[in-house]
Amino acid sequence: MANEMADDASHGAAHYQGGMLRWIQTTNHKDIGLMYLIFAITMLMIGGAMILVVRLELFQPGLQFVQPELFNQLITLHGLIMVFGFAMPAATGLGNYMLPMILGAPDMALPRLNNWGFWILPPAALMLVLPFFLGLMGIGPGAVDTGWTMYAPLSVQSGWGMDFAIFAVHMLGVSSILGSINVIVTILNMRAPGMTLMKMPLFAHGFLMTAILLITIMPVLAGGVTMVLLDRHFGTHFFNAAGGGDPVLWQHIFWFMGHPEVYVLLLPITGAVPHVLSAFSRKPTYGYRAQVYGMWGIAILSVVVWAHHMFTSGMSTGSQLYFMYSTMLISLPLAVLFFCWIATLWRGSLTFETPMLFAIGFIVLFGWGGLTGLVLADAAADPQYHNAYFLVAHFHYALYPTTVMGAMAAIYYWLPKWTGHMIDERLGKLHFWIVIIGFNLTFIPQFLVGLAGMPRRIPDYPLMFTEWNQLSTIGAFILGLSHLIFIYNLVMCFRGGKKAEAKAWEGAEGLEWTLPSPAPYHSFETQPIIK
Amino acid sequence: MSEAENSSSSRPAANRRLAFRLALVSLFFTGFGFAMVPLYDVICRMTGLNGRTNAVAMPANKNTQVDTSRWVTVEFLSHSMPGVGLVLKPEQFSMRVHPGAIVHTNYVVKNESGEVFVGQAIPSVTPATAAQHFQKIECFCFSQQTFAKDEVRTMPVVFVVNPELGSDLGTITLSYTFFEAVKARV
């Protein structure tokens, strides 16, 4: 088995089966990367449709469209699907497609493992949402409804949708661990001769950090949900106070995974965005070393700050102070990254093509997400904002600009390399501006109602929050529709358009641009030598 | 890197080796996830984090100096899980005590579940920093209790507030939650 796993991909040209079998059997990094991205975008649409139902319900106070039970399932699935079904596979897909080209390798290091890693995902996603649809048809109690944090004791008492979610998390975890192992091995072993770690493009650094974080935190979550499963069905009391357990223990286990997870989603994008910024400023990335160390700093700090999610769960003053200061410390390496991004733009010959617009949008909006995070990290202020809509708006400002807009910047940037065609700039820009309007219209009102005290995860609200919620709902629908333009753009670009040159963007640098567009099936048959 | 440079034939082996090691790392962290359970327990017990107080009797220290210059208010709370059918109430909701003094109080339990009830009370002390200094000498929470149908029982709690309790703390809250018994783990 181990022999098959490491099967070297550098043999011959395209020799794949036709039809569906090609996609099931493929070990090619481009095929698999593409499948990851298609899967991720599908999940983005499903998770997005779910939250649109939620926003529809929140358009007016009172209960109109969904009952609280269904509402709980919708917000829970939205969270789990977006984090595990969309954001992580999207990053893995991007990494799969681009890493070998950026490192000058023929393919990923472990192609067969890669195939397994992907094909675990569709069954896992099905497992997650199946109880939801069964519930709609009147079979069973519906999907997991505990909120994506799955806090005990609720998760121990919830219906069997929870068991499905537990197994889905197991499978998603295995998939991302396999993917991460592959990424680390590829980056450490498959670089072009002469490409030392400190000559390696930032894209690869971002993915290396992410993959290392993933193999440390995903097993902990897998262990945690296993304990929930044991508590539910096998008479253990990990989280059951009656048997000597402690529900707060779950919060520690969950956030030990959950906080680094945020950086797992962020780091690939902090790796990809500098490529875009430097290409459209037509000057090299500013502060390469500082950015690499900054990413390391973020990755290391991210695993020791988790309990800032638990300030209201009961904690001694000493621990609150520790977690408050260590959390705020993360803003230092992040500030270094922000400084380097802006310094890359400084006095560059800027042009604002679609990828550049998305990259700059990412910097601005993610900046807001980071700054509002500092407010929440303050242990004295947090009890006021915790579990209010302020928090919801904060983490959407932290996650949407990174996982969606950052990923779109990267996809639009490398799309000519994938398809051989340039995208329609007019449509790309239209997409960008609709995203900006829709996103801000959705989440700025949520900051305001949050400050006024509207709690999250509740399908009803007092009359005084109505206007802001209506604006937010309108924004959410605009934002949701903007993704259709994105999909249309992708399809049109694969179908045709202006021919792309090998170096599709004037200022683009890197090994991937030395390959013809579209790139050959096996990226580098002979490895380039870096001097 | 040097391995990859040597020749392309040794690369699959090197890749496999590294992949195997990384798999071990993730296996290690699965273990770490489970190790968090006892670690958490030990840390909470040592530091009194999370309001953990002693679950077994402390020996009464006869030589403790009673600090008559100081009063500490102890408040008593009680909960039973919804649907359990047990009514738990303290005889006194609040007491003023001197640190170092041995104090007696009672909780009253009424079994309204309509059947024999076996259960256990779990104590918790707030604020968490006071938990270490709230020492129970006798408590119905040290063991499982069995109540006959419709039984009403008065149960004692004997405790000492350690004089080392921080001088900024004037009020301690002791709370009991009664759970239906599960197969004993300890």
Contacts between the chains, C-beta under 8 A, distances in Angstrom:
chain1	res1	chain2	res2	distance
A	2	B	16	5.6
A	2	B	20	7.8
A	5	B	16	6.9
A	5	B	19	7.4
A	6	B	12	4.2
A	6	B	13	7.5
A	6	B	15	5.3
A	6	B	16	4.4
A	6	B	19	7.5
A	7	B	12	7.5
A	8	B	8	7.6
A	8	B	11	7.2
A	8	B	12	5.3
A	10	B	8	7.1
A	109	B	15	4.4
A	109	B	19	7.5
A	110	B	15	6.1
A	110	B	16	7.9
A	110	B	19	5.8
A	113	B	19	7.1
A	177	B	26	5.1
A	180	B	22	7.7
A	181	B	19	5.3
A	181	B	22	4.5
A	181	B	23	6.4
A	181	B	26	7.6
A	182	B	19	7.6
A	184	B	18	7.3
A	184	B	22	5.8
A	185	B	15	5.1
A	185	B	18	4.8
A	185	B	19	5.2
A	185	B	22	7.1
A	188	B	1	7.8
A	188	B	18	6.4
A	189	B	1	7.8
A	189	B	3	7.1
A	189	B	4	5.2
A	189	B	11	6.5
A	189	B	14	5.6
A	189	B	15	5.4
A	189	B	18	6.2
A	190	B	4	6.7
A	190	B	11	7.6
A	190	B	15	7.8
A	191	B	1	6.7
A	191	B	4	7.3
A	193	B	4	7.7
A	193	B	5	5.5
A	196	B	1	7.3
A	215	B	22	6.0
A	215	B	25	5.5
A	215	B	26	4.4
A	215	B	29	7.1
A	216	B	25	7.2
A	216	B	26	7.6
A	216	B	29	5.0
A	217	B	29	7.4
A	218	B	26	7.2
A	219	B	26	4.8
A	219	B	27	7.1
A	219	B	28	7.9
A	219	B	29	4.1
A	219	B	30	3.9
A	219	B	32	7.5
A	219	B	33	6.1
A	220	B	29	5.7
A	220	B	30	7.3
A	220	B	32	6.2
A	220	B	33	3.8
A	220	B	36	7.4
A	221	B	33	7.4
A	222	B	30	6.3
A	222	B	33	7.1
A	223	B	30	5.2
A	223	B	31	7.9
A	223	B	32	7.9
A	223	B	33	2.8
A	223	B	34	5.2
A	224	B	33	5.9
A	227	B	34	7.6
A	227	B	37	7.4
A	235	B	182	7.5
A	235	B	183	6.4
A	237	B	182	6.4
A	237	B	185	6.0
A	238	B	37	6.1
A	240	B	182	7.0
A	241	B	122	5.2
A	241	B	177	6.7
A	241	B	179	6.5
A	242	B	81	7.8
A	242	B	119	8.0
A	242	B	120	6.5
A	242	B	122	7.1
A	242	B	179	3.1
A	242	B	180	6.6
A	242	B	181	7.4
A	242	B	182	5.4
A	243	B	182	4.5
A	243	B	183	7.7
A	243	B	185	5.4
A	244	B	185	5.4
A	244	B	186	6.3
A	246	B	40	7.2
A	246	B	41	7.9
A	246	B	44	7.5
A	246	B	50	7.0
A	248	B	50	6.0
A	249	B	36	7.3
A	249	B	37	6.6
A	249	B	40	5.2
A	252	B	36	6.6
A	252	B	40	6.3
A	253	B	33	6.3
A	253	B	36	5.8
A	256	B	36	7.3
A	314	B	50	6.2
A	314	B	51	6.8
A	314	B	126	7.8
A	314	B	128	6.6
A	315	B	49	7.3
A	315	B	50	7.9
A	315	B	128	7.4
A	316	B	47	7.4
A	316	B	49	5.8
A	316	B	128	5.0
A	316	B	129	5.8
A	317	B	129	7.3
A	319	B	49	7.0
